Amino acid sequence: MFKSARSLPRLDAQAPGRSPGSQPRSERSLLDSCVSSAVTAASRGLSASILANAPSARLRRLRPHPRSSDTPGRLDEEAVVIDIHCHILPGIDDGARNLDEAVAMLELAHEDGIRAIVATPHRYNDETEPALDAAHRLTDEVSRAATVPVELRVGQEIAGHPSVAEKLSRGALLATEGTRYVLIEPPFTLYPPWMDELFFELQLRGYAPIIAHPERCAEIQQHPEILARLVERGVVSQLTAGSLLGHFGGAARRTAELLIERNLAHVLATDAHSAEGRRVPSLRAARDAVTRLAGAARAEAMVETVPRAIWDGERLPPLPPASPARRRRFALF
């Protein structure tokens, strides 16, 4: 059952019901302390590492948008809505089945107001074709067939595993093209103890990890302090639009709302898989839900400003505070 804020354990408490092999609380607390100290010491250099190590080959970059003269640092009225998580490449995973469906998904995204998409399949082809070559071949194929002006960039949704950092380093897995941002999918049931270590290792190697749809992980639903610990250490949190609309059940919806209210959600993405049904590339309804929960400025940041920073490989801007009129009764951790 979903727990209210008042019944949540403290952040430094070990979540009960962990998988076999979890460290005892004393060891876990020591690990947390060491990791937190190390990340704090390295945090000032993380953004520079992300930019300095970003690959430059074959980027499909958006043109820079002019800044408004009366609000420095803010995108102008033509700000771009960007979807950083979409299974739009055809015939490669459980997303678009063929090129026609991929083009239809582009058309739906454009109608919804989305102007740029990071294509994030679960996997690319087998060892007969390097992942980056497969990614460019498929994005080029979709781009040539496109009927609407939506920018595409390659990326990948990577299932969490202790070997991820090593595979990224040798090019078997892909970060978001042109950046060091890496989209990592946690398990949907238990949150394994080694996930914290994976995120830390990625940061030590100069990557900026993004945790995909944490609101759909059953253990994070029960213990959102797990995500709070990650966010405190610099992990980016991506919510799926359908979660806010109830498409993945009541627990996912309530958790998504709670994460927004507690500033534990940075970016909203579609995680679209098809051109029909509930998993289409649409952010508009979920953006409206965020507006009701936390105000228009927060909603704009989650679909425009923050994903733009990810697209450009830049440091994330601070999230606007929730509108006071929309703050709910939940206490912070």
C-alpha positions as CSV (number, residue, x, y, z in Angstrom):
1,M,0.0,0.0,0.0
2,F,1.2,3.5,-0.7
3,K,2.4,5.4,2.3
4,S,1.7,9.0,3.1
5,A,4.5,11.4,4.0
6,R,3.7,11.2,7.7
7,S,4.3,7.4,7.8
8,L,7.6,7.4,5.9
9,P,10.8,6.4,7.7
10,R,13.7,8.8,7.9
11,L,16.0,9.2,4.9
12,D,18.9,7.4,6.6
13,A,16.8,4.4,7.6
14,Q,17.2,1.2,5.7
15,A,14.0,0.4,3.7
16,P,12.5,-2.8,4.9
17,G,11.7,-5.6,2.6
18,R,15.0,-5.3,0.6
19,S,16.2,-8.1,-1.6
20,P,18.4,-10.8,-0.2
21,G,22.0,-9.7,0.0
22,S,21.3,-6.2,1.2
23,Q,23.9,-4.7,3.5
24,P,23.1,-4.5,7.2
25,R,22.0,-1.1,8.3
26,S,25.4,-0.1,9.8
27,E,27.2,-1.1,6.6
28,R,24.6,0.6,4.4
29,S,24.8,3.8,6.4
30,L,28.6,3.8,6.1
31,L,28.3,3.2,2.3
32,D,25.8,6.1,2.0
33,S,28.1,8.4,4.0
34,C,31.1,7.6,1.8
35,V,29.2,7.9,-1.4
36,S,27.6,11.1,-0.4
37,S,30.9,12.7,0.6
38,A,32.6,11.6,-2.6
39,V,29.8,12.9,-4.8
40,T,29.8,16.2,-2.9
41,A,33.5,16.6,-3.4
42,A,33.2,15.8,-7.2
43,S,30.0,17.7,-7.9
44,R,31.7,20.9,-8.8
45,G,33.5,19.2,-11.6
46,L,30.7,17.0,-12.9
47,S,29.2,19.6,-15.3
48,A,32.6,20.4,-16.7
49,S,33.2,16.7,-17.2
50,I,29.9,16.2,-19.0
51,L,30.7,19.0,-21.4
52,A,34.3,18.2,-21.9
53,N,33.7,14.5,-22.7
54,A,30.7,15.0,-25.0
55,P,31.2,13.4,-28.4
56,S,30.7,15.6,-31.4
57,A,30.2,13.3,-34.3
58,R,27.0,13.5,-36.3
59,L,24.9,15.6,-33.9
60,R,21.4,16.6,-34.9
61,R,21.4,19.8,-32.8
62,L,18.6,22.2,-32.5
63,R,19.5,25.8,-33.5
64,P,20.0,28.0,-30.4
65,H,16.9,29.9,-29.6
66,P,17.2,33.6,-28.8
67,R,16.9,34.6,-25.2
68,S,14.3,37.1,-24.0
69,S,15.9,40.4,-23.2
70,D,13.6,41.1,-20.2
71,T,14.1,37.6,-18.6
72,P,17.7,36.6,-19.0
73,G,18.3,32.9,-19.1
74,R,14.7,32.0,-20.0
75,L,13.7,30.5,-23.3
76,D,11.6,32.9,-25.4
77,E,8.0,32.3,-26.5
78,E,9.2,29.8,-29.1
79,A,10.6,27.5,-26.5
80,V,11.0,23.9,-27.6
81,V,9.2,21.0,-26.0
82,I,11.6,18.0,-26.0
83,D,10.9,14.4,-25.2
84,I,14.0,12.7,-23.9
85,H,12.5,9.1,-23.7
86,C,10.7,7.6,-26.7
87,H,10.7,4.2,-28.3
88,I,10.2,5.5,-31.8
89,L,12.8,3.6,-33.8
90,P,11.1,0.9,-35.9
91,G,11.3,-2.8,-35.5
92,I,14.0,-2.9,-32.8
93,D,12.2,-3.3,-29.5
94,D,8.7,-3.2,-28.2
95,G,8.2,0.3,-29.6
96,A,7.3,1.3,-33.2
97,R,6.6,-1.9,-35.2
98,N,7.7,-0.5,-38.6
99,L,8.6,2.7,-40.4
100,D,5.0,3.7,-41.0
101,E,4.2,3.6,-37.3
102,A,7.4,5.6,-36.5
103,V,6.3,8.3,-38.9
104,A,2.8,8.3,-37.4
105,M,4.4,8.7,-33.9
106,L,6.3,11.7,-35.2
107,E,3.1,13.2,-36.5
108,L,1.3,12.7,-33.2
109,A,4.3,14.2,-31.3
110,H,4.3,17.3,-33.6
111,E,0.5,17.7,-33.1
112,D,1.1,17.6,-29.4
113,G,3.7,20.4,-29.6
114,I,6.8,18.2,-29.3
115,R,9.6,19.5,-31.5
116,A,12.5,17.3,-30.6
117,I,12.8,13.6,-29.5
118,V,15.6,11.4,-28.1
119,A,15.0,7.9,-29.5
120,T,15.7,5.5,-26.6
121,P,15.2,1.9,-27.6
122,H,15.9,-0.8,-25.0
123,R,18.5,-2.3,-27.3
124,Y,20.0,-2.1,-30.7
125,N,21.0,-4.9,-33.1
126,D,23.1,-7.8,-32.1
127,E,26.9,-7.9,-32.3
128,T,26.8,-7.9,-36.1
129,E,26.3,-4.1,-36.1
130,P,27.8,-1.6,-33.6
131,A,25.1,0.1,-31.5
132,L,26.0,3.6,-32.7
133,D,25.9,2.6,-36.4
134,A,22.5,1.0,-35.9
135,A,21.2,4.0,-34.0
136,H,22.2,6.4,-36.8
137,R,20.9,4.1,-39.6
138,L,17.5,4.0,-38.0
139,T,17.2,7.6,-37.0
140,D,18.3,8.6,-40.6
141,E,15.6,6.3,-42.0
142,V,12.9,7.8,-39.8
143,S,14.1,11.4,-40.5
144,R,14.0,10.8,-44.3
145,A,10.5,9.5,-44.1
146,A,9.2,12.2,-41.7
147,T,6.4,14.4,-42.8
148,V,6.7,17.0,-39.9
149,P,9.7,19.0,-38.6
150,V,10.6,17.0,-35.4
151,E,14.3,16.7,-34.6
152,L,15.7,13.3,-33.7
153,R,18.7,12.3,-31.6
154,V,19.9,8.9,-30.7
155,G,20.1,7.5,-27.1
156,Q,19.1,4.4,-25.3
157,E,17.0,3.3,-22.3
158,I,19.5,1.0,-20.5
159,A,18.3,-1.6,-18.1
160,G,20.1,-1.3,-14.8
161,H,22.9,-3.9,-14.4
162,P,26.3,-3.8,-12.6
163,S,28.1,-4.0,-16.1
164,V,26.5,-0.9,-17.5
165,A,29.4,1.5,-16.9
166,E,31.9,-0.9,-18.5
167,K,29.6,-1.4,-21.6
168,L,29.1,2.3,-22.0
169,S,32.9,2.9,-21.9
170,R,33.4,0.5,-24.8
171,G,30.5,1.7,-26.9
172,A,28.2,-1.3,-26.5
173,L,25.6,1.0,-24.8
174,L,24.8,4.6,-25.7
175,A,24.4,7.8,-23.8
176,T,22.2,10.5,-25.1
177,E,23.9,11.7,-28.3
178,G,26.3,14.6,-27.9
179,T,26.1,14.5,-24.1
180,R,27.1,12.4,-21.1
181,Y,23.5,11.9,-19.9
182,V,22.6,8.2,-19.6
183,L,19.0,7.0,-19.2
184,I,18.9,4.1,-16.7
185,E,15.8,1.9,-16.1
186,P,15.5,0.4,-12.6
187,P,13.6,-2.9,-12.0
188,F,9.9,-2.5,-11.6
189,T,9.7,-4.5,-8.3
190,L,12.6,-4.4,-5.9
191,Y,15.3,-1.7,-6.0
192,P,18.6,-3.7,-5.8
193,P,21.3,-2.4,-3.5
194,W,23.8,-2.4,-6.4
195,M,21.8,0.3,-8.2
196,D,23.2,3.0,-5.9
197,E,26.7,1.8,-6.7
198,L,26.0,1.8,-10.4
199,F,24.9,5.4,-10.3
200,F,27.9,6.4,-8.3
201,E,30.3,4.5,-10.7
202,L,28.7,6.3,-13.7
203,Q,29.2,9.7,-12.1
204,L,32.9,8.8,-11.3
205,R,33.3,8.0,-15.0
206,G,31.9,11.4,-16.0
207,Y,28.4,10.4,-16.9
208,A,25.2,12.1,-15.7
209,P,22.7,9.3,-14.9
210,I,18.9,9.8,-15.4
211,I,16.7,7.3,-13.6
212,A,13.7,6.4,-15.9
213,H,10.2,6.4,-14.4
214,P,11.1,5.8,-10.8
215,E,7.4,6.2,-9.9
216,R,6.8,2.8,-11.5
217,C,9.3,0.9,-9.3
218,A,7.3,-0.8,-6.5
219,E,9.9,-0.3,-3.8
220,I,10.3,3.4,-4.6
221,Q,6.5,3.6,-4.4
222,Q,6.7,2.3,-0.9
223,H,9.9,4.1,0.0
224,P,10.4,7.3,-2.0
225,E,13.3,8.2,0.3
226,I,15.3,5.9,-2.0
227,L,14.9,8.4,-4.8
228,A,15.5,11.3,-2.5
229,R,18.9,9.9,-1.7
230,L,19.7,9.6,-5.4
231,V,18.5,13.1,-6.2
232,E,20.6,14.5,-3.4
233,R,23.6,12.9,-5.0
234,G,22.9,14.4,-8.4
235,V,20.9,11.7,-10.2
236,V,18.2,13.2,-12.6
237,S,14.7,11.9,-12.1
238,Q,12.4,11.4,-15.2
239,L,8.7,10.8,-14.8
240,T,6.5,9.2,-17.5
241,A,3.6,11.3,-18.7
242,G,1.2,8.3,-18.5
243,S,1.9,7.8,-14.8
244,L,0.3,11.2,-14.0
245,L,-2.8,10.2,-16.0
246,G,-3.3,6.9,-14.2
247,H,-2.2,4.7,-17.2
248,F,0.1,2.6,-14.9
249,G,-2.2,2.3,-11.9
250,G,-3.1,4.3,-8.9
251,A,0.2,3.7,-7.0
252,A,2.3,5.0,-9.9
253,R,0.0,8.1,-10.2
254,R,0.2,8.9,-6.5
255,T,3.9,8.4,-6.4
256,A,4.4,10.7,-9.4
257,E,2.4,13.4,-7.8
258,L,4.3,13.0,-4.5
259,L,7.6,13.2,-6.3
260,I,6.6,16.4,-8.0
261,E,5.4,18.0,-4.8
262,R,8.7,17.0,-3.1
263,N,10.9,18.3,-5.9
264,L,12.1,14.8,-6.7
265,A,11.1,14.9,-10.4
266,H,13.1,17.0,-12.9
267,V,11.8,16.1,-16.3
268,L,8.7,14.7,-17.9
269,A,8.9,12.3,-20.9
270,T,6.4,10.2,-22.9
271,D,8.1,6.8,-22.9
272,A,5.9,6.4,-26.0
273,H,5.8,2.9,-27.6
274,S,3.1,3.2,-30.3
275,A,0.9,5.5,-32.5
276,E,-2.3,4.3,-30.8
277,G,-3.7,3.5,-27.4
278,R,-2.4,5.0,-24.2
279,R,1.4,4.9,-24.9
280,V,1.5,7.6,-27.7
281,P,4.0,10.5,-27.7
282,S,2.0,13.1,-25.9
283,L,3.1,15.4,-23.0
284,R,0.2,18.0,-23.1
285,A,-2.2,16.3,-20.7
286,A,0.6,15.4,-18.2
287,R,1.9,19.0,-18.4
288,D,-1.5,20.2,-17.4
289,A,-1.5,17.8,-14.5
290,V,1.9,19.2,-13.3
291,T,0.5,22.7,-13.6
292,R,-2.3,21.8,-11.3
293,L,0.1,20.2,-8.8
294,A,3.0,22.7,-8.8
295,G,2.2,25.6,-11.1
296,A,2.9,26.6,-14.7
297,A,6.6,27.4,-14.2
298,R,7.3,24.0,-12.9
299,A,5.4,22.4,-15.7
300,E,7.3,24.4,-18.3
301,A,10.6,23.5,-16.8
302,M,9.9,19.8,-16.9
303,V,9.0,19.7,-20.6
304,E,11.1,22.6,-22.0
305,T,13.9,24.0,-19.9
306,V,15.3,20.9,-18.2
307,P,15.0,18.6,-21.3
308,R,16.7,21.3,-23.3
309,A,19.6,21.3,-20.9
310,I,19.9,17.5,-21.3
311,W,19.7,17.9,-25.1
312,D,22.5,20.4,-25.0
313,G,24.6,18.5,-22.5
314,E,24.5,21.3,-20.0
315,R,24.0,21.5,-16.2
316,L,20.4,21.3,-15.2
317,P,18.8,24.6,-14.2
318,P,17.2,24.8,-10.7
319,L,13.5,23.7,-10.6
320,P,11.1,26.6,-10.1
321,P,9.5,26.4,-6.6
322,A,6.0,24.9,-6.5
323,S,3.2,27.5,-6.6
324,P,2.3,28.2,-3.0
325,A,-1.4,28.0,-3.8
326,R,-0.9,24.5,-5.1
327,R,1.3,23.0,-2.3
328,R,-0.5,20.2,-0.7
329,R,-0.5,19.0,2.9
330,F,2.4,16.5,2.6
331,A,5.4,17.2,4.8
332,L,9.0,16.9,3.5
333,F,11.1,14.0,4.5
